[in-house]
Amino acid sequence: TGKGTLEELEEMIAYRNPFYDKAAKIQFDTSALDVEEVVERILDINILSIKEDEEETKIDDAFIKKWHPRYDEFAHDEEEYKAIIRRLSGELQDRGRISEETFIRILDWKAPRVKGIIRLDALDLYVEAVNDVLLAPDENKVGILLSLPGVGVPMASTILHFLYPERFPIMDVRTTEVLYFSAKLIKSKQRDSNNYDPFRVAIMNIHQKC
């Protein structure tokens, strides 16, 4: 940017302080929630909602060129992502099935905490469901995975993305919030089955245009 480190930090803090002030006022009761429910509740609290009055953001080549490199600043999972894609592609070509080991790697890539709500003592149940997905029409794939214990749309869409990288985008909290609050391309910020199809259409449209 041509600016010094201190100057950049001061600008960043000045920009973020109003958001921090509003976030500090957010409260919710955790007495009846377990750890996973608390985490999900925190993720569902949209700090971006305080920016609803901002102008609509256009997601185009310039937007992607600006923000795509920033992903690596806080996430360091690209190599593992590519390795899982290669491994799963090989399994499907050789055996037509996903292995338990690859399923576990997908869970770990998504978030190690997910394993706290997945029944690891019944992995065969999950693996068989994933293999059933391979034979099901696209409109039924999400529903099959959602029938599994501990699997919500974020996890289901992650599994589907590794199976079909070009057809099923991952519904994570950051992307959903950008599409809802900033780009206004979807009508809900919820990461649920009702909102996945609109989310998927929005992402696929962006993919085709950019």
Backbone hydrogen bonds, N-H to C=O, Kabsch-Sander energy under -0.5 kcal/mol:
donor,donor_aa,acceptor,acceptor_aa,energy
8,E,4,G,-2.4
9,L,5,T,-2.4
10,E,6,L,-2.4
11,E,7,E,-2.1
12,M,8,E,-2.4
13,I,9,L,-2.7
14,A,10,E,-2.3
15,Y,11,E,-2.0
16,R,12,M,-2.3
17,N,13,I,-2.4
19,F,16,R,-0.8
20,Y,16,R,-2.3
21,D,17,N,-2.7
22,K,18,P,-1.8
23,A,19,F,-2.6
24,A,20,Y,-2.1
25,K,22,K,-1.1
26,I,23,A,-1.6
33,L,30,T,-1.7
38,V,34,D,-2.2
39,V,35,V,-2.3
40,E,36,E,-2.4
41,R,37,E,-2.3
42,I,38,V,-2.5
43,L,39,V,-2.4
44,D,40,E,-1.7
45,I,41,R,-0.8
45,I,42,I,-0.9
46,N,44,D,-0.9
47,I,45,I,-1.1
49,S,46,N,-1.6
50,I,47,I,-1.5
51,K,48,L,-2.3
52,E,49,S,-1.3
54,E,51,K,-2.2
57,T,182,S,-3.3
59,I,57,T,-0.6
60,D,58,K,-1.0
64,I,60,D,-2.4
65,K,61,D,-2.7
66,K,62,A,-1.8
67,W,63,F,-2.5
68,H,64,I,-2.7
70,R,67,W,-0.7
71,Y,67,W,-0.7
71,Y,68,H,-1.3
72,D,69,P,-0.7
73,E,70,R,-1.5
74,F,70,R,-0.6
74,F,71,Y,-1.3
75,A,71,Y,-1.8
81,Y,77,D,-2.4
82,K,78,E,-2.4
83,A,79,E,-2.2
84,I,80,E,-2.5
85,I,81,Y,-2.2
86,R,82,K,-2.3
87,R,83,A,-2.6
88,L,84,I,-3.1
89,S,85,I,-2.3
90,G,86,R,-2.3
91,E,87,R,-2.2
92,L,88,L,-2.6
93,Q,89,S,-1.9
94,D,90,G,-2.6
95,R,91,E,-3.3
96,G,91,E,-1.4
97,R,91,E,-0.8
103,F,99,S,-2.1
104,I,100,E,-2.4
105,R,101,E,-1.8
106,I,102,T,-2.0
107,L,103,F,-2.0
108,D,104,I,-2.5
109,W,105,R,-2.3
110,K,106,I,-2.5
111,A,107,L,-2.6
114,V,111,A,-2.2
115,K,112,P,-1.4
116,G,113,R,-2.0
117,I,114,V,-2.1
118,I,114,V,-0.9
120,L,118,I,-1.6
122,A,119,R,-2.0
123,L,120,L,-0.8
125,L,122,A,-1.3
126,Y,122,A,-1.0
127,V,123,L,-2.7
128,E,124,D,-2.4
129,A,125,L,-1.6
130,V,126,Y,-2.6
131,N,127,V,-2.2
132,D,128,E,-2.0
133,V,129,A,-1.9
134,L,130,V,-1.0
135,L,132,D,-1.3
136,A,132,D,-0.8
136,A,133,V,-0.9
140,N,137,P,-1.9
141,K,137,P,-0.8
141,K,138,D,-0.9
142,V,138,D,-0.6
144,I,140,N,-1.8
145,L,141,K,-1.6
146,L,142,V,-2.4
147,S,143,G,-0.9
147,S,144,I,-0.6
148,L,145,L,-1.6
151,V,148,L,-1.7
152,G,150,G,-0.6
156,A,152,G,-3.0
157,S,153,V,-3.2
158,T,154,P,-1.3
159,I,155,M,-2.3
160,L,156,A,-2.4
161,H,157,S,-2.0
162,F,158,T,-1.9
163,L,159,I,-1.6
164,Y,160,L,-3.1
167,R,164,Y,-1.7
168,F,164,Y,-2.1
172,D,170,I,-1.3
176,T,172,D,-2.2
177,E,173,V,-2.1
178,V,174,R,-2.1
179,L,175,T,-2.4
180,Y,176,T,-1.9
181,F,177,E,-2.9
182,S,177,E,-0.9
182,S,178,V,-0.7
183,A,178,V,-3.2
184,K,178,V,-0.5
185,L,179,L,-3.2
186,I,179,L,-1.0
192,D,190,Q,-1.0
195,N,192,D,-0.7
196,Y,192,D,-1.1
197,D,193,S,-0.7
199,F,195,N,-2.1
200,R,196,Y,-3.3
201,V,197,D,-2.6
202,A,198,P,-2.3
203,I,199,F,-2.4
204,M,200,R,-2.6
205,N,201,V,-2.3
206,I,202,A,-2.1
207,H,203,I,-2.6
208,Q,204,M,-2.0
209,K,205,N,-1.7
210,C,206,I,-2.3
